[in-house]
Amino acid sequence: LFEGADHVRWSRSEGSMRGNGFGWGQLSHTFAWVFGVTGLTPATVFAAAVHSESTGADIHDALTLTCTNGAVIAVCGAGTAPDAGFKVVANWVFGTRGMLHYGRLA
């Protein structure tokens, strides 16, 4: 997904960015969904990423967030799935009053 001239907008650095990539381009949508649906506010974040050797773009990401109310969010993503014209999206929220799932081919 992040290699080659056709995908330069995903991997070219701008400003202080290390190399753009999956976190900037795709996980931002997941976080918008999670925070919009739950109303949670993050307090602390631990993140790890694997970067492409050729572009510097992050291609695998894992994050753990602790929220102000004590809730914990775990997120992972990979930008190395075969380019078949779609992406796989799956979001789950578990809580004391039940669970919610959103998933599809995007």
KOLGU-4560 file (N, C-alpha, C; in nm, 3 decimals, padded with zeros to 5 digits):
<recs>
<n_xx: 00.082 n_yy: -00.120 n_zz: 00.000 ca_xx: 00.000 ca_yy: 00.000 ca_zz: 00.000 c_xx: 00.086 c_yy: 00.126 c_zz: 00.000 mol: A seq: 1 type: LEU>
<n_xx: 00.201 n_yy: 00.126 n_zz: 00.062 ca_xx: 00.280 ca_yy: 00.248 ca_zz: 00.076 c_xx: 00.405 c_yy: 00.249 c_zz: -00.009 mol: A seq: 2 type: PHE>
<n_xx: 00.419 n_yy: 00.156 n_zz: -00.100 ca_xx: 00.538 ca_yy: 00.150 ca_zz: -00.185 c_xx: 00.502 c_yy: 00.196 c_zz: -00.326 mol: A seq: 3 type: GLU>
<n_xx: 00.596 n_yy: 00.251 n_zz: -00.399 ca_xx: 00.577 ca_yy: 00.285 ca_zz: -00.539 c_xx: 00.528 c_yy: 00.427 c_zz: -00.562 mol: A seq: 4 type: GLY>
<n_xx: 00.551 n_yy: 00.475 n_zz: -00.685 ca_xx: 00.519 ca_yy: 00.613 ca_zz: -00.721 c_xx: 00.370 c_yy: 00.644 c_zz: -00.712 mol: A seq: 5 type: ALA>
<n_xx: 00.284 n_yy: 00.545 n_zz: -00.736 ca_xx: 00.140 ca_yy: 00.569 ca_zz: -00.730 c_xx: 00.090 c_yy: 00.598 c_zz: -00.589 mol: A seq: 6 type: ASP>
<n_xx: 00.171 n_yy: 00.568 n_zz: -00.489 ca_xx: 00.129 ca_yy: 00.584 ca_zz: -00.351 c_xx: 00.214 c_yy: 00.685 c_zz: -00.275 mol: A seq: 7 type: HIS>
<n_xx: 00.278 n_yy: 00.776 n_zz: -00.346 ca_xx: 00.370 ca_yy: 00.870 ca_zz: -00.282 c_xx: 00.300 c_yy: 00.959 c_zz: -00.179 mol: A seq: 8 type: VAL>
<n_xx: 00.173 n_yy: 00.987 n_zz: -00.198 ca_xx: 00.103 ca_yy: 01.074 ca_zz: -00.100 c_xx: 00.094 c_yy: 01.009 c_zz: 00.037 mol: A seq: 9 type: ARG>
<n_xx: 00.111 n_yy: 00.876 n_zz: 00.044 ca_xx: 00.109 ca_yy: 00.806 ca_zz: 00.171 c_xx: 00.246 c_yy: 00.802 c_zz: 00.237 mol: A seq: 10 type: TRP>
<n_xx: 00.352 n_yy: 00.824 n_zz: 00.160 ca_xx: 00.484 ca_yy: 00.800 ca_zz: 00.216 c_xx: 00.578 c_yy: 00.921 c_zz: 00.211 mol: A seq: 11 type: SER>
<n_xx: 00.540 n_yy: 01.028 n_zz: 00.146 ca_xx: 00.627 ca_yy: 01.145 ca_zz: 00.141 c_xx: 00.612 c_yy: 01.228 c_zz: 00.268 mol: A seq: 12 type: ARG>
<n_xx: 00.723 n_yy: 01.259 n_zz: 00.330 ca_xx: 00.721 ca_yy: 01.340 ca_zz: 00.453 c_xx: 00.689 c_yy: 01.484 c_zz: 00.421 mol: A seq: 13 type: SER>
<n_xx: 00.613 n_yy: 01.547 n_zz: 00.512 ca_xx: 00.585 ca_yy: 01.689 ca_zz: 00.503 c_xx: 00.603 c_yy: 01.747 c_zz: 00.643 mol: A seq: 14 type: GLU>
<n_xx: 00.669 n_yy: 01.862 n_zz: 00.651 ca_xx: 00.690 ca_yy: 01.925 ca_zz: 00.781 c_xx: 00.768 c_yy: 01.836 c_zz: 00.874 mol: A seq: 15 type: GLY>
<n_xx: 00.715 n_yy: 01.813 n_zz: 00.995 ca_xx: 00.786 ca_yy: 01.733 ca_zz: 01.096 c_xx: 00.749 c_yy: 01.585 c_zz: 01.091 mol: A seq: 16 type: SER>
<n_xx: 00.670 n_yy: 01.544 n_zz: 00.992 ca_xx: 00.629 ca_yy: 01.404 ca_zz: 00.982 c_xx: 00.748 c_yy: 01.316 c_zz: 00.949 mol: A seq: 17 type: MET>
<n_xx: 00.753 n_yy: 01.197 n_zz: 01.008 ca_xx: 00.864 ca_yy: 01.104 ca_zz: 00.984 c_xx: 00.856 c_yy: 01.043 c_zz: 00.846 mol: A seq: 18 type: ARG>
<n_xx: 00.737 n_yy: 01.010 n_zz: 00.800 ca_xx: 00.725 ca_yy: 00.945 ca_zz: 00.671 c_xx: 00.582 c_yy: 00.916 c_zz: 00.633 mol: A seq: 19 type: GLY>
<n_xx: 00.486 n_yy: 00.980 n_zz: 00.703 ca_xx: 00.346 ca_yy: 00.957 ca_zz: 00.674 c_xx: 00.312 c_yy: 00.811 c_zz: 00.695 mol: A seq: 20 type: ASN>
<n_xx: 00.215 n_yy: 00.754 n_zz: 00.627 ca_xx: 00.188 ca_yy: 00.612 ca_zz: 00.638 c_xx: 00.052 c_yy: 00.577 c_zz: 00.695 mol: A seq: 21 type: GLY>
<n_xx: 00.043 n_yy: 00.457 n_zz: 00.751 ca_xx: -00.083 ca_yy: 00.399 ca_zz: 00.793 c_xx: -00.149 c_yy: 00.477 c_zz: 00.907 mol: A seq: 22 type: PHE>
<n_xx: -00.074 n_yy: 00.514 n_zz: 01.007 ca_xx: -00.131 ca_yy: 00.588 ca_zz: 01.120 c_xx: -00.191 c_yy: 00.720 c_zz: 01.078 mol: A seq: 23 type: GLY>
<n_xx: -00.119 n_yy: 00.795 n_zz: 00.998 ca_xx: -00.167 ca_yy: 00.925 ca_zz: 00.951 c_xx: -00.286 c_yy: 00.909 c_zz: 00.857 mol: A seq: 24 type: TRP>
<n_xx: -00.277 n_yy: 00.812 n_zz: 00.766 ca_xx: -00.376 ca_yy: 00.802 ca_zz: 00.660 c_xx: -00.498 c_yy: 00.718 c_zz: 00.690 mol: A seq: 25 type: GLY>
<n_xx: -00.485 n_yy: 00.618 n_zz: 00.778 ca_xx: -00.597 ca_yy: 00.526 ca_zz: 00.800 c_xx: -00.641 c_yy: 00.516 c_zz: 00.945 mol: A seq: 26 type: GLN>
<n_xx: -00.549 n_yy: 00.502 n_zz: 01.038 ca_xx: -00.591 ca_yy: 00.487 ca_zz: 01.178 c_xx: -00.662 c_yy: 00.611 c_zz: 01.230 mol: A seq: 27 type: LEU>
<n_xx: -00.639 n_yy: 00.725 n_zz: 01.168 ca_xx: -00.711 ca_yy: 00.846 ca_zz: 01.209 c_xx: -00.861 c_yy: 00.826 c_zz: 01.195 mol: A seq: 28 type: SER>
<n_xx: -00.905 n_yy: 00.750 n_zz: 01.093 ca_xx: -01.048 ca_yy: 00.722 ca_zz: 01.074 c_xx: -01.100 c_yy: 00.634 c_zz: 01.187 mol: A seq: 29 type: HIS>
<n_xx: -01.022 n_yy: 00.534 n_zz: 01.226 ca_xx: -01.061 ca_yy: 00.447 ca_zz: 01.337 c_xx: -01.078 c_yy: 00.527 c_zz: 01.465 mol: A seq: 30 type: THR>
<n_xx: -00.982 n_yy: 00.614 n_zz: 01.494 ca_xx: -00.991 ca_yy: 00.693 ca_zz: 01.616 c_xx: -01.109 c_yy: 00.789 c_zz: 01.612 mol: A seq: 31 type: PHE>
<n_xx: -01.138 n_yy: 00.848 n_zz: 01.498 ca_xx: -01.255 ca_yy: 00.936 ca_zz: 01.487 c_xx: -01.382 c_yy: 00.858 c_zz: 01.519 mol: A seq: 32 type: ALA>
<n_xx: -01.391 n_yy: 00.735 n_zz: 01.468 ca_xx: -01.508 ca_yy: 00.651 ca_zz: 01.495 c_xx: -01.516 c_yy: 00.617 c_zz: 01.643 mol: A seq: 33 type: TRP>
<n_xx: -01.406 n_yy: 00.568 n_zz: 01.700 ca_xx: -01.407 ca_yy: 00.526 ca_zz: 01.841 c_xx: -01.444 c_yy: 00.642 c_zz: 01.933 mol: A seq: 34 type: VAL>
<n_xx: -01.381 n_yy: 00.757 n_zz: 01.916 ca_xx: -01.408 ca_yy: 00.869 ca_zz: 02.006 c_xx: -01.546 c_yy: 00.928 c_zz: 01.981 mol: A seq: 35 type: PHE>
<n_xx: -01.592 n_yy: 00.926 n_zz: 01.855 ca_xx: -01.725 ca_yy: 00.975 ca_zz: 01.824 c_xx: -01.835 c_yy: 00.888 c_zz: 01.883 mol: A seq: 36 type: GLY>
<n_xx: -01.816 n_yy: 00.757 n_zz: 01.878 ca_xx: -01.917 ca_yy: 00.662 ca_zz: 01.928 c_xx: -01.916 c_yy: 00.655 c_zz: 02.080 mol: A seq: 37 type: VAL>
<n_xx: -01.797 n_yy: 00.655 n_zz: 02.140 ca_xx: -01.788 ca_yy: 00.632 ca_zz: 02.285 c_xx: -01.787 c_yy: 00.758 c_zz: 02.369 mol: A seq: 38 type: THR>
<n_xx: -01.743 n_yy: 00.869 n_zz: 02.315 ca_xx: -01.729 ca_yy: 00.991 ca_zz: 02.393 c_xx: -01.609 c_yy: 00.987 c_zz: 02.488 mol: A seq: 39 type: GLY>
<n_xx: -01.523 n_yy: 00.886 n_zz: 02.475 ca_xx: -01.406 ca_yy: 00.875 ca_zz: 02.562 c_xx: -01.303 c_yy: 00.983 c_zz: 02.532 mol: A seq: 40 type: LEU>
<n_xx: -01.222 n_yy: 01.013 n_zz: 02.633 ca_xx: -01.114 ca_yy: 01.110 ca_zz: 02.618 c_xx: -00.983 c_yy: 01.042 c_zz: 02.658 mol: A seq: 41 type: THR>
<n_xx: -00.884 n_yy: 01.037 n_zz: 02.567 ca_xx: -00.758 ca_yy: 00.970 ca_zz: 02.602 c_xx: -00.678 c_yy: 01.051 c_zz: 02.703 mol: A seq: 42 type: PRO>
<n_xx: -00.613 n_yy: 00.980 n_zz: 02.795 ca_xx: -00.526 ca_yy: 01.044 ca_zz: 02.894 c_xx: -00.379 c_yy: 01.009 c_zz: 02.868 mol: A seq: 43 type: ALA>
<n_xx: -00.352 n_yy: 00.880 n_zz: 02.838 ca_xx: -00.214 ca_yy: 00.837 ca_zz: 02.809 c_xx: -00.216 c_yy: 00.745 c_zz: 02.687 mol: A seq: 44 type: THR>
<n_xx: -00.103 n_yy: 00.743 n_zz: 02.616 ca_xx: -00.092 ca_yy: 00.660 ca_zz: 02.496 c_xx: 00.044 c_yy: 00.593 c_zz: 02.494 mol: A seq: 45 type: VAL>
<n_xx: 00.045 n_yy: 00.464 n_zz: 02.462 ca_xx: 00.169 ca_yy: 00.392 ca_zz: 02.432 c_xx: 00.154 c_yy: 00.343 c_zz: 02.289 mol: A seq: 46 type: PHE>
<n_xx: 00.254 n_yy: 00.370 n_zz: 02.205 ca_xx: 00.245 ca_yy: 00.332 ca_zz: 02.064 c_xx: 00.376 c_yy: 00.271 c_zz: 02.016 mol: A seq: 47 type: ALA>
<n_xx: 00.364 n_yy: 00.178 n_zz: 01.924 ca_xx: 00.480 ca_yy: 00.119 ca_zz: 01.858 c_xx: 00.447 c_yy: 00.107 c_zz: 01.709 mol: A seq: 48 type: ALA>
<n_xx: 00.549 n_yy: 00.121 n_zz: 01.625 ca_xx: 00.527 ca_yy: 00.114 ca_zz: 01.480 c_xx: 00.646 c_yy: 00.049 c_zz: 01.412 mol: A seq: 49 type: ALA>
<n_xx: 00.618 n_yy: -00.014 n_zz: 01.300 ca_xx: 00.721 ca_yy: -00.066 ca_zz: 01.211 c_xx: 00.717 c_yy: 00.022 c_zz: 01.086 mol: A seq: 50 type: VAL>
<n_xx: 00.835 n_yy: 00.067 n_zz: 01.042 ca_xx: 00.843 ca_yy: 00.159 ca_zz: 00.928 c_xx: 00.905 c_yy: 00.092 c_zz: 00.807 mol: A seq: 51 type: HIS>
<n_xx: 00.858 n_yy: 00.131 n_zz: 00.690 ca_xx: 00.913 ca_yy: 00.084 ca_zz: 00.563 c_xx: 01.059 c_yy: 00.126 c_zz: 00.551 mol: A seq: 52 type: SER>
<n_xx: 01.145 n_yy: 00.034 n_zz: 00.513 ca_xx: 01.286 ca_yy: 00.068 ca_zz: 00.494 c_xx: 01.306 c_yy: 00.164 c_zz: 00.378 mol: A seq: 53 type: GLU>
<n_xx: 01.221 n_yy: 00.158 n_zz: 00.276 ca_xx: 01.242 ca_yy: 00.241 ca_zz: 00.158 c_xx: 01.178 c_yy: 00.379 c_zz: 00.167 mol: A seq: 54 type: SER>
<n_xx: 01.066 n_yy: 00.394 n_zz: 00.242 ca_xx: 00.997 ca_yy: 00.523 ca_zz: 00.244 c_xx: 00.991 c_yy: 00.587 c_zz: 00.382 mol: A seq: 55 type: THR>
<n_xx: 01.008 n_yy: 00.509 n_zz: 00.488 ca_xx: 00.993 ca_yy: 00.562 ca_zz: 00.623 c_xx: 00.849 c_yy: 00.563 c_zz: 00.671 mol: A seq: 56 type: GLY>
<n_xx: 00.754 n_yy: 00.529 n_zz: 00.583 ca_xx: 00.614 ca_yy: 00.527 ca_zz: 00.622 c_xx: 00.589 c_yy: 00.416 c_zz: 00.724 mol: A seq: 57 type: ALA>
<n_xx: 00.504 n_yy: 00.445 n_zz: 00.822 ca_xx: 00.468 ca_yy: 00.338 ca_zz: 00.916 c_xx: 00.373 c_yy: 00.242 c_zz: 00.845 mol: A seq: 58 type: ASP>
<n_xx: 00.402 n_yy: 00.113 n_zz: 00.858 ca_xx: 00.321 ca_yy: 00.012 ca_zz: 00.789 c_xx: 00.251 c_yy: -00.083 c_zz: 00.886 mol: A seq: 59 type: ILE>
<n_xx: 00.298 n_yy: -00.090 n_zz: 01.010 ca_xx: 00.231 ca_yy: -00.167 ca_zz: 01.115 c_xx: 00.229 c_yy: -00.080 c_zz: 01.240 mol: A seq: 60 type: HIS>
<n_xx: 00.113 n_yy: -00.070 n_zz: 01.304 ca_xx: 00.099 ca_yy: 00.013 ca_zz: 01.423 c_xx: 00.024 c_yy: -00.061 c_zz: 01.533 mol: A seq: 61 type: ASP>
<n_xx: 00.064 n_yy: -00.039 n_zz: 01.657 ca_xx: -00.008 ca_yy: -00.093 ca_zz: 01.773 c_xx: -00.010 c_yy: 00.016 c_zz: 01.880 mol: A seq: 62 type: ALA>
<n_xx: -00.127 n_yy: 00.041 n_zz: 01.938 ca_xx: -00.142 ca_yy: 00.145 ca_zz: 02.038 c_xx: -00.229 c_yy: 00.098 c_zz: 02.153 mol: A seq: 63 type: LEU>
<n_xx: -00.196 n_yy: 00.143 n_zz: 02.272 ca_xx: -00.280 ca_yy: 00.123 ca_zz: 02.390 c_xx: -00.304 c_yy: 00.260 c_zz: 02.451 mol: A seq: 64 type: THR>
<n_xx: -00.431 n_yy: 00.294 n_zz: 02.468 ca_xx: -00.469 ca_yy: 00.423 ca_zz: 02.525 c_xx: -00.544 c_yy: 00.400 c_zz: 02.654 mol: A seq: 65 type: LEU>
<n_xx: -00.512 n_yy: 00.476 n_zz: 02.757 ca_xx: -00.590 ca_yy: 00.478 ca_zz: 02.880 c_xx: -00.668 c_yy: 00.608 c_zz: 02.880 mol: A seq: 66 type: THR>
<n_xx: -00.797 n_yy: 00.599 n_zz: 02.907 ca_xx: -00.884 ca_yy: 00.717 ca_zz: 02.901 c_xx: -00.905 c_yy: 00.777 c_zz: 03.039 mol: A seq: 67 type: CYS>
<n_xx: -00.958 n_yy: 00.898 n_zz: 03.041 ca_xx: -00.974 ca_yy: 00.972 ca_zz: 03.166 c_xx: -01.068 c_yy: 00.902 c_zz: 03.263 mol: A seq: 68 type: THR>
<n_xx: -01.159 n_yy: 00.818 n_zz: 03.214 ca_xx: -01.251 ca_yy: 00.746 ca_zz: 03.303 c_xx: -01.200 c_yy: 00.607 c_zz: 03.339 mol: A seq: 69 type: ASN>
<n_xx: -01.077 n_yy: 00.571 n_zz: 03.298 ca_xx: -01.020 ca_yy: 00.441 ca_zz: 03.328 c_xx: -01.036 c_yy: 00.338 c_zz: 03.218 mol: A seq: 70 type: GLY>
<n_xx: -01.117 n_yy: 00.366 n_zz: 03.116 ca_xx: -01.134 ca_yy: 00.273 ca_zz: 03.005 c_xx: -01.001 c_yy: 00.257 c_zz: 02.931 mol: A seq: 71 type: ALA>
<n_xx: -00.981 n_yy: 00.140 n_zz: 02.871 ca_xx: -00.860 ca_yy: 00.112 ca_zz: 02.794 c_xx: -00.900 c_yy: 00.082 c_zz: 02.651 mol: A seq: 72 type: VAL>
<n_xx: -00.826 n_yy: 00.140 n_zz: 02.556 ca_xx: -00.849 ca_yy: 00.118 ca_zz: 02.413 c_xx: -00.724 c_yy: 00.051 c_zz: 02.357 mol: A seq: 73 type: ILE>
<n_xx: -00.743 n_yy: -00.057 n_zz: 02.283 ca_xx: -00.633 ca_yy: -00.124 ca_zz: 02.214 c_xx: -00.661 c_yy: -00.118 c_zz: 02.063 mol: A seq: 74 type: ALA>
<n_xx: -00.563 n_yy: -00.072 n_zz: 01.987 ca_xx: -00.579 ca_yy: -00.055 ca_zz: 01.843 c_xx: -00.458 c_yy: -00.111 c_zz: 01.772 mol: A seq: 75 type: VAL>
<n_xx: -00.481 n_yy: -00.181 n_zz: 01.662 ca_xx: -00.370 ca_yy: -00.223 ca_zz: 01.579 c_xx: -00.411 c_yy: -00.210 c_zz: 01.433 mol: A seq: 76 type: CYS>
<n_xx: -00.313 n_yy: -00.195 n_zz: 01.347 ca_xx: -00.342 ca_yy: -00.182 ca_zz: 01.205 c_xx: -00.220 c_yy: -00.217 c_zz: 01.123 mol: A seq: 77 type: GLY>
<n_xx: -00.245 n_yy: -00.256 n_zz: 00.999 ca_xx: -00.137 ca_yy: -00.292 ca_zz: 00.908 c_xx: -00.168 c_yy: -00.238 c_zz: 00.770 mol: A seq: 78 type: ALA>
<n_xx: -00.069 n_yy: -00.176 n_zz: 00.710 ca_xx: -00.084 ca_yy: -00.123 ca_zz: 00.575 c_xx: -00.019 c_yy: -00.210 c_zz: 00.471 mol: A seq: 79 type: GLY>
<n_xx: -00.006 n_yy: -00.339 n_zz: 00.500 ca_xx: 00.064 ca_yy: -00.428 ca_zz: 00.407 c_xx: -00.027 c_yy: -00.535 c_zz: 00.348 mol: A seq: 80 type: THR>
<n_xx: -00.158 n_yy: -00.518 n_zz: 00.358 ca_xx: -00.249 ca_yy: -00.614 ca_zz: 00.297 c_xx: -00.237 c_yy: -00.603 c_zz: 00.145 mol: A seq: 81 type: ALA>
<n_xx: -00.260 n_yy: -00.712 n_zz: 00.073 ca_xx: -00.253 ca_yy: -00.705 ca_zz: -00.073 c_xx: -00.349 c_yy: -00.600 c_zz: -00.127 mol: A seq: 82 type: PRO>
<n_xx: -00.308 n_yy: -00.526 n_zz: -00.228 ca_xx: -00.391 ca_yy: -00.422 ca_zz: -00.288 c_xx: -00.493 c_yy: -00.487 c_zz: -00.381 mol: A seq: 83 type: ASP>
<n_xx: -00.608 n_yy: -00.520 n_zz: -00.324 ca_xx: -00.715 ca_yy: -00.584 ca_zz: -00.402 c_xx: -00.830 c_yy: -00.487 c_zz: -00.427 mol: A seq: 84 type: ALA>
<n_xx: -00.807 n_yy: -00.358 n_zz: -00.407 ca_xx: -00.909 ca_yy: -00.258 ca_zz: -00.430 c_xx: -01.000 c_yy: -00.231 c_zz: -00.311 mol: A seq: 85 type: GLY>
<n_xx: -00.970 n_yy: -00.290 n_zz: -00.197 ca_xx: -01.049 ca_yy: -00.264 ca_zz: -00.078 c_xx: -00.962 c_yy: -00.279 c_zz: 00.046 mol: A seq: 86 type: PHE>
<n_xx: -01.015 n_yy: -00.233 n_zz: 00.159 ca_xx: -00.951 ca_yy: -00.248 ca_zz: 00.288 c_xx: -01.046 c_yy: -00.323 c_zz: 00.380 mol: A seq: 87 type: LYS>
<n_xx: -00.993 n_yy: -00.390 n_zz: 00.480 ca_xx: -01.075 ca_yy: -00.459 ca_zz: 00.579 c_xx: -01.078 c_yy: -00.372 c_zz: 00.704 mol: A seq: 88 type: VAL>
<n_xx: -01.198 n_yy: -00.343 n_zz: 00.753 ca_xx: -01.215 ca_yy: -00.260 ca_zz: 00.871 c_xx: -01.298 c_yy: -00.337 c_zz: 00.973 mol: A seq: 89 type: VAL>
<n_xx: -01.254 n_yy: -00.340 n_zz: 01.099 ca_xx: -01.330 ca_yy: -00.404 ca_zz: 01.206 c_xx: -01.306 c_yy: -00.328 c_zz: 01.335 mol: A seq: 90 type: ALA>
<n_xx: -01.410 n_yy: -00.272 n_zz: 01.391 ca_xx: -01.402 ca_yy: -00.199 ca_zz: 01.517 c_xx: -01.498 c_yy: -00.264 c_zz: 01.616 mol: A seq: 91 type: ASN>
<n_xx: -01.450 n_yy: -00.287 n_zz: 01.736 ca_xx: -01.531 ca_yy: -00.345 ca_zz: 01.843 c_xx: -01.523 c_yy: -00.256 c_zz: 01.966 mol: A seq: 92 type: TRP>
<n_xx: -01.635 n_yy: -00.238 n_zz: 02.033 ca_xx: -01.638 ca_yy: -00.168 ca_zz: 02.161 c_xx: -01.709 c_yy: -00.260 c_zz: 02.260 mol: A seq: 93 type: VAL>
<n_xx: -01.643 n_yy: -00.289 n_zz: 02.372 ca_xx: -01.700 ca_yy: -00.373 ca_zz: 02.477 c_xx: -01.717 c_yy: -00.287 c_zz: 02.602 mol: A seq: 94 type: PHE>
<n_xx: -01.830 n_yy: -00.297 n_zz: 02.667 ca_xx: -01.853 ca_yy: -00.220 ca_zz: 02.788 c_xx: -01.944 c_yy: -00.295 c_zz: 02.883 mol: A seq: 95 type: GLY>
<n_xx: -01.973 n_yy: -00.232 n_zz: 02.995 ca_xx: -02.055 ca_yy: -00.296 ca_zz: 03.098 c_xx: -02.201 c_yy: -00.311 c_zz: 03.054 mol: A seq: 96 type: THR>
<n_xx: -02.243 n_yy: -00.236 n_zz: 02.952 ca_xx: -02.382 ca_yy: -00.244 ca_zz: 02.906 c_xx: -02.395 c_yy: -00.315 c_zz: 02.772 mol: A seq: 97 type: ARG>
<n_xx: -02.289 n_yy: -00.382 n_zz: 02.729 ca_xx: -02.299 ca_yy: -00.456 ca_zz: 02.604 c_xx: -02.179 c_yy: -00.432 c_zz: 02.514 mol: A seq: 98 type: GLY>
<n_xx: -02.198 n_yy: -00.460 n_zz: 02.385 ca_xx: -02.090 ca_yy: -00.443 ca_zz: 02.289 c_xx: -02.146 c_yy: -00.391 c_zz: 02.158 mol: A seq: 99 type: MET>
<n_xx: -02.057 n_yy: -00.331 n_zz: 02.080 ca_xx: -02.093 ca_yy: -00.275 ca_zz: 01.950 c_xx: -01.984 c_yy: -00.315 c_zz: 01.851 mol: A seq: 100 type: LEU>
<n_xx: -02.024 n_yy: -00.356 n_zz: 01.733 ca_xx: -01.928 ca_yy: -00.392 ca_zz: 01.628 c_xx: -01.961 c_yy: -00.317 c_zz: 01.500 mol: A seq: 101 type: HIS>
<n_xx: -01.857 n_yy: -00.265 n_zz: 01.437 ca_xx: -01.869 ca_yy: -00.208 ca_zz: 01.302 c_xx: -01.760 c_yy: -00.272 c_zz: 01.219 mol: A seq: 102 type: TYR>
<n_xx: -01.795 n_yy: -00.336 n_zz: 01.111 ca_xx: -01.696 ca_yy: -00.398 ca_zz: 01.025 c_xx: -01.747 c_yy: -00.408 c_zz: 00.883 mol: A seq: 103 type: GLY>
<n_xx: -01.651 n_yy: -00.400 n_zz: 00.788 ca_xx: -01.689 ca_yy: -00.413 ca_zz: 00.647 c_xx: -01.564 c_yy: -00.411 c_zz: 00.560 mol: A seq: 104 type: ARG>
<n_xx: -01.584 n_yy: -00.437 n_zz: 00.434 ca_xx: -01.480 ca_yy: -00.412 ca_zz: 00.335 c_xx: -01.498 c_yy: -00.268 c_zz: 00.291 mol: A seq: 105 type: LEU>
<n_xx: -01.394 n_yy: -00.189 n_zz: 00.301 ca_xx: -01.405 ca_yy: -00.047 ca_zz: 00.268 c_xx: -01.339 c_yy: -00.019 c_zz: 00.134 mol: A seq: 106 type: ALA>
</recs>
